[in-house]
């Protein structure tokens, strides 16, 4: 297994140094809880385990702390809980559980806000607000219905519909792909790698041990203990938390085989745009944006006036495949905002988001082995939810009475039917969704 530093991204270029105190595991030791994965989930879990519950927690990260999605995502802190639509939540779960799902999303955002304030994490948090933009006029009615459901059925008033004229007049957005938008006030952007390093520093201050470049190459049981072997040592613990999301190694523990589907998300960042270019785009705010495509695009104006623009798709992780994804994103920027035609990207990188079969995150214990817990599958919107779920899974293994009737905790992480076809499922979905986004 390779151990690597961060991918060459805009975030890595601007994040500053890692906090002092991170080490590589060297030798053997015992712990109350071993956490596999040094991203938001694992660090939030270690922070809660050590700081609130007084437990000895050791985090084992295969690469650098925050190397995976936590250090390379778009930096969108949202109330999003999975990919189950509002109408489907109401129909499948009932109104009360659907309302609870919104409340969990709000709790997740507040968890991030409180951590940033309490631990003085300098991660460049932006102004409140996220916009889901109708990329064509036919999507407007759906956004208006979502606003109605949020307000009148689910009791969440912090959303509003902005029509095309208001988007342009109020400095939100211009262009042919701005037919209207659903604006959620309880959301914000941040610097994801600065945030993950701030979480790491907070966990260290609480007494957690963070070990990077310490991949788990063997996992065995010896009596009541789990033995997690790394190239230079081993950790023995009665409880293990799996917090590896889209980078989960299927062969490490039998429970996780066939239950997760990693998917690639790609991001470009341009040079700093001029004030005139930003006026042409119409974005006079640094709130965060995505659109109504099935294969959605997401974007934001960064504090130094660069444009970050990202999107899903890309099945082949090869130099040629990555080059095609970069050109595709640049072409879509030009299509959305013709004034930016010819503005090339100065940064491009990609990473894995994590999908589950039921399109929901899950926090639970492994079937047949309650000494293994997990928090996984954030469906590409994990900045806030993974932080929240890291604390939740820490409470679970610490013996706190965690509610078991929430959409996060009420069901086990399901297995995909015919899991060996997962890559084919994804490729097929990209084709179908691409056609719908273009023509439907």
C-alpha positions in Angstrom: 0.0 0.0 0.0 1.4 3.4 -1.0 1.7 6.3 1.5 1.5 9.7 0.0 1.5 13.4 0.6 -1.3 15.6 -0.5 -2.3 15.8 -4.2 -1.1 19.0 -5.8 -4.2 21.1 -5.3 -5.1 24.7 -4.7 -5.9 23.7 -1.1 -2.5 22.1 -0.6 -0.7 25.1 -2.0 -2.5 27.5 0.4 -3.1 25.5 3.6 0.2 26.1 5.5 2.0 23.5 7.6 0.6 20.5 9.4 0.2 20.9 13.2 3.0 19.6 15.4 2.5 16.3 17.1 1.5 14.1 14.2 3.7 11.0 14.0 4.2 7.7 12.2 3.4 4.6 14.3 6.7 3.2 15.4 6.4 0.1 17.6 3.4 -1.5 19.3 0.9 0.0 21.7 -2.5 -0.5 23.1 -5.5 1.9 22.9 -9.1 2.0 24.1 -10.2 2.7 20.5 -8.4 2.5 17.2 -9.7 4.8 14.4 -8.8 3.9 10.8 -8.9 7.0 8.7 -7.5 10.5 9.3 -10.1 12.7 7.7 -13.0 14.6 9.1 -14.8 11.6 10.5 -11.8 10.0 12.1 -10.5 13.2 13.6 -13.9 14.3 14.9 -14.2 10.8 16.5 -10.8 11.0 18.1 -11.6 14.6 19.3 -14.8 13.4 21.0 -13.3 10.1 22.3 -10.4 11.8 24.0 -11.9 15.2 24.9 -15.4 14.2 26.0 -15.1 10.6 27.0 -11.5 10.5 28.3 -10.6 7.5 26.2 -7.2 6.7 24.7 -7.8 7.0 20.9 -5.3 6.3 18.2 -5.9 7.4 14.6 -4.2 5.4 11.8 -4.0 7.2 8.5 -2.4 5.5 5.5 -1.2 8.7 3.9 -1.0 12.3 5.2 -3.7 13.5 7.6 -6.5 14.8 5.5 -5.1 13.2 2.3 -8.5 11.9 1.1 -11.7 13.7 0.4 -11.3 15.8 3.6 -8.3 17.6 2.1 -9.4 18.0 -1.5 -13.2 18.6 -1.6 -14.8 21.8 -2.6 -15.2 23.1 1.0 -19.1 23.3 1.1 -20.5 22.9 4.6 -24.2 22.1 3.9 -27.2 20.7 5.7 -27.3 17.9 3.1 -28.1 14.4 4.4 -27.6 11.9 1.6 -29.2 11.9 -1.8 -32.7 10.9 -0.9 -35.1 13.7 -2.1 -37.6 15.4 0.2 -40.7 13.7 -1.3 -39.0 10.3 -1.1 -38.0 11.0 2.6 -41.6 11.8 3.4 -43.0 8.8 1.5 -40.5 6.2 2.8 -39.8 7.4 6.3 -42.8 9.5 7.3 -43.0 13.2 8.1 -41.5 13.1 11.5 -38.4 11.2 10.3 -38.1 13.5 7.4 -38.2 16.5 9.7 -35.6 14.8 11.9 -33.4 14.4 8.8 -33.4 18.2 8.3 -32.7 18.8 12.0 -29.7 16.4 11.7 -28.4 18.5 8.8 -28.7 21.7 10.8 -27.0 20.0 13.8 -24.2 19.0 11.5 -23.7 22.6 10.4 -23.8 23.9 13.9 -21.3 21.3 15.0 -18.8 22.6 12.4 -19.5 26.3 13.4 -19.0 25.4 17.1 -15.7 23.5 16.5 -14.3 26.4 14.4 -15.2 28.9 17.1 -14.2 26.8 20.1 -10.9 25.6 18.7 -10.0 28.8 16.9 -9.7 27.0 13.5 -8.5 29.5 10.9 -10.2 27.9 7.8 -11.5 31.0 6.0 -15.3 30.4 6.6 -17.4 32.4 4.2 -20.7 34.1 4.5 -23.9 32.1 5.1 -25.8 30.8 2.1 -25.8 28.1 -0.5 -27.7 28.2 -3.9 -29.1 25.3 -5.9 -29.4 26.8 -9.3 -31.9 25.8 -12.0 -29.7 25.1 -15.0 -32.7 25.3 -17.3 -36.3 26.8 -17.1 -37.9 23.4 -16.7 -36.1 22.9 -13.3 -37.7 26.0 -11.8 -41.0 24.3 -10.8 -39.1 21.6 -8.9 -37.1 24.1 -6.9 -40.3 26.0 -6.0 -41.9 22.8 -4.8 -38.9 22.0 -2.7 -39.2 25.4 -1.0 -42.8 24.6 -0.3 -42.0 21.2 1.2 -39.2 22.7 3.3 -41.4 25.5 4.7 -44.9 24.1 4.9 -44.4 20.4 5.4 -41.0 19.9 7.1 -41.1 23.1 9.1 -37.8 24.5 7.9 -38.1 28.2 7.1 -34.6 29.1 6.2 -35.0 28.6 2.5 -36.2 30.9 -0.3 -36.7 30.9 -4.0 -34.9 33.5 -6.1 -36.1 34.0 -9.6 -33.9 34.9 -12.6 -34.3 38.6 -12.2 -33.4 38.6 -8.5 -30.4 36.4 -9.1 -29.0 39.0 -11.4 -30.2 42.1 -9.5 -28.9 41.0 -6.1 -25.5 39.9 -7.4 -25.9 36.2 -7.1 -25.5 35.0 -10.7 -26.0 35.8 -14.3 -26.1 33.7 -17.4 -28.3 31.4 -19.5 -28.0 28.7 -16.9 -29.5 30.8 -14.1 -33.2 30.4 -14.4 -33.8 30.6 -10.6 -32.4 29.1 -7.4 -33.2 27.7 -4.1 -31.2 29.5 -1.5 -30.5 27.8 1.9 -29.3 30.3 4.5 -27.7 27.7 6.8 -24.6 26.8 4.8 -21.1 28.2 4.1 -17.8 27.6 2.4 -14.5 27.0 4.0 -10.9 25.9 3.3 -11.2 22.2 3.7 -7.5 21.4 4.3 -7.1 24.2 6.8 -10.2 22.8 8.5 -9.0 19.2 8.6 -5.7 20.4 10.1 -7.5 22.5 12.6 -9.5 19.4 13.6 -6.2 17.4 13.9 -4.7 20.1 16.2 -7.8 20.0 18.3 -7.7 16.2 18.6 -4.0 16.4 19.6 -4.7 18.9 22.3 -7.4 16.6 23.7 -4.8 13.8 24.0 -5.6 11.7 20.9 -2.7 10.1 19.1 -2.5 10.8 15.3 -0.4 8.5 13.2 0.0 9.3 9.5 1.8 7.2 6.9 0.7 4.3 9.0 -1.5 2.1 6.7 -3.2 -0.9 8.2 -1.8 -3.8 6.3 -3.2 -6.6 8.4 -6.2 -6.8 10.8 -6.6 -9.8 13.0 -8.4 -10.8 16.2 -6.5 -12.1 19.3 -9.1 -12.9 21.9 -11.0 -9.7 22.8 -8.6 -7.5 21.0 -8.2 -6.2 17.5 -4.7 -6.1 16.2 -4.1 -3.5 13.5 -0.7 -4.0 11.9 1.1 -1.3 10.1 4.6 -1.5 8.4 6.4 -0.3 11.5 4.1 -1.3 14.4 0.7 -2.4 15.6 -2.2 -1.1 17.7 -4.2 -3.4 19.9 -7.7 -2.2 20.8 -11.0 -3.6 22.0 -12.9 -1.3 19.6 -12.2 -0.1 16.1 -13.9 2.7 14.2 -13.8 2.5 10.4 -13.7 6.1 9.0 -12.2 5.7 5.5 -15.3 6.6 3.4 -14.4 6.5 -0.3 -11.0 5.1 0.4 -12.1 2.0 2.3 -10.1 -1.1 1.5 -12.6 -3.9 0.9 -10.2 -6.7 2.0 -9.5 -5.2 5.4 -12.6 -6.5 7.2 -15.3 -8.8 5.7 -18.2 -6.6 6.7 -17.3 -3.8 4.3 -17.1 -6.0 1.2 -19.6 -4.9 -1.5 -21.1 -2.1 0.6 -19.5 1.1 -0.8 -19.1 2.6 -4.2 -16.4 5.2 -4.7 -17.0 7.8 -7.4 -14.7 10.4 -8.8 -15.2 14.2 -8.3 -13.0 16.6 -10.2 -12.1 20.3 -9.5 -10.5 23.1 -11.4 -9.4 26.4 -10.0 -8.8 29.4 -12.3 -6.4 32.3 -12.0 -7.9 35.2 -10.0 -10.6 36.8 -12.1 -10.8 40.6 -12.6 -13.6 42.7 -11.1 -15.0 43.0 -14.6 -15.0 39.3 -15.2 -16.8 38.7 -11.9 -19.5 41.3 -12.9 -20.0 39.4 -16.1 -20.5 36.2 -14.1 -22.7 38.1 -11.7 -21.3 36.5 -8.6 -20.6 39.3 -6.1 -20.8 36.9 -3.2 -18.6 34.1 -1.9 -21.6 31.9 -1.0 -21.5 28.4 -2.5 -23.3 27.1 -5.5 -24.4 23.9 -7.3 -26.9 23.2 -10.1 -29.8 20.9 -10.7 -28.1 18.5 -13.1 -28.1 14.9 -12.1 -24.3 15.0 -12.7 -24.2 18.3 -10.9 -21.6 21.1 -11.1 -20.6 23.0 -8.1 -18.7 26.2 -7.8 -17.7 29.1 -5.6 -15.8 32.4 -5.6 -12.7 31.9 -3.5 -11.4 34.6 -1.1 -8.6 35.5 -3.6 -11.1 35.9 -6.4 -10.4 32.6 -8.2 -13.2 30.5 -9.4 -13.4 26.9 -8.1 -15.6 24.7 -10.4 -16.2 21.0 -9.9 -18.2 18.1 -11.1 -18.8 14.4 -11.0 -18.0 11.8 -13.7 -14.9 10.2 -15.0 -14.6 6.4 -14.6 -11.0 5.9 -15.8 -8.4 7.2 -13.4 -5.7 7.5 -16.0 -3.7 10.5 -17.2 -5.8 10.6 -20.4 -9.0 10.3 -18.4 -8.1 13.0 -16.0 -7.1 15.3 -18.9 -10.5 14.8 -20.5 -12.2 15.7 -17.2 -10.1 18.9 -16.9 -11.0 20.0 -20.4 -14.7 19.1 -19.8 -14.8 21.3 -16.7 -13.1 24.2 -18.5 -15.6 23.8 -21.4 -18.5 24.0 -19.0 -17.2 27.1 -17.4 -17.1 28.7 -20.8 -20.6 27.5 -21.6 -22.0 28.9 -18.4 -20.2 32.2 -18.6 -19.0 33.1 -22.2 -17.0 36.0 -20.8 -14.7 33.4 -19.2 -14.0 31.6 -22.5 -10.2 31.1 -22.7 -9.7 31.4 -18.9 -7.7 28.2 -18.3 -7.4 26.4 -15.0 -4.3 26.8 -12.9 -5.1 23.8 -10.7 -6.8 20.5 -11.3 -7.3 17.5 -9.0 -9.7 14.8 -8.3 -10.8 12.6 -5.4 -13.2 9.9 -4.3 -16.7 10.5 -2.9 -18.5 7.6 -1.3 -21.9 6.3 -2.3 -24.0 3.7 -0.6 -26.7 1.6 -2.2 -29.5 3.5 -0.4 -27.9 6.9 -1.0 -27.6 7.6 2.7 -24.8 8.0 5.2 -24.6 5.4 8.0 -23.4 5.3 11.6 -23.6 1.9 13.2 -21.8 -1.2 14.4 -20.8 -4.0 12.0 -23.2 -6.9 11.8 -21.9 -9.8 13.8 -19.1 -7.8 15.4 -20.3 -4.9 17.7 -16.7 -4.1 18.5 -16.3 -2.6 15.0 -18.2 0.6 14.3 -18.3 2.8 11.3 -19.4 6.2 10.0 -19.3 6.3 6.2 -21.0 7.1 2.8 -21.6 10.9 2.7 -22.7 10.9 -1.0 -20.3 13.7 -1.9 -21.6 16.2 0.8 -19.5 15.3 3.8 -17.8 18.4 5.2 -20.5 19.0 7.9 -22.1 15.5 8.0 -18.8 13.6 8.4 -17.8 15.9 11.3 -21.2 15.3 12.9 -21.0 11.5 12.3 -17.5 11.3 13.7 -18.8 12.6 17.0 -21.8 10.4 16.8 -19.8 7.2 16.2 -17.5 8.2 19.1 -20.5 8.5 21.4 -21.8 5.1 20.1 -18.6 3.2 21.0 -18.2 5.1 24.3 -21.5 3.7 25.4 -23.5 6.8 25.2 -27.2 6.4 24.5 -27.3 7.3 20.8 -30.8 7.5 19.2 -31.4 4.5 17.0 -34.5 5.8 15.2 -32.7 8.4 13.0 -32.1 8.0 9.3 -28.4 7.8 10.1 -28.5 5.0 12.7 -31.6 3.0 12.2 -30.3 0.6 9.5 -27.1 -1.2 8.7 -25.0 -0.2 5.7 -26.6 -2.3 2.9 -24.7 -4.4 0.4 -24.9 -3.7 -3.3 -26.7 -6.4 -5.3 -24.0 -8.1 -7.5 -21.3 -5.9 -6.0 -18.8 -6.9 -8.7 -20.8 -4.9 -11.1 -20.6 -1.6 -9.2 -18.3 0.0 -11.7 -20.7 -0.9 -14.5 -23.6 0.6 -12.5 -21.7 3.8 -12.2 -20.7 4.0 -15.8 -24.3 3.3 -16.9 -25.6 5.9 -14.5 -23.2 8.5 -16.0 -24.5 7.8 -19.5 -28.2 8.0 -18.5 -27.8 11.1 -16.3 -25.7 12.8 -19.0 -28.5 12.3 -21.5 -31.1 13.6 -19.0 -29.0 16.6 -18.2 -28.6 17.5 -21.8 -32.1 16.8 -23.1 -34.7 16.1 -20.4 
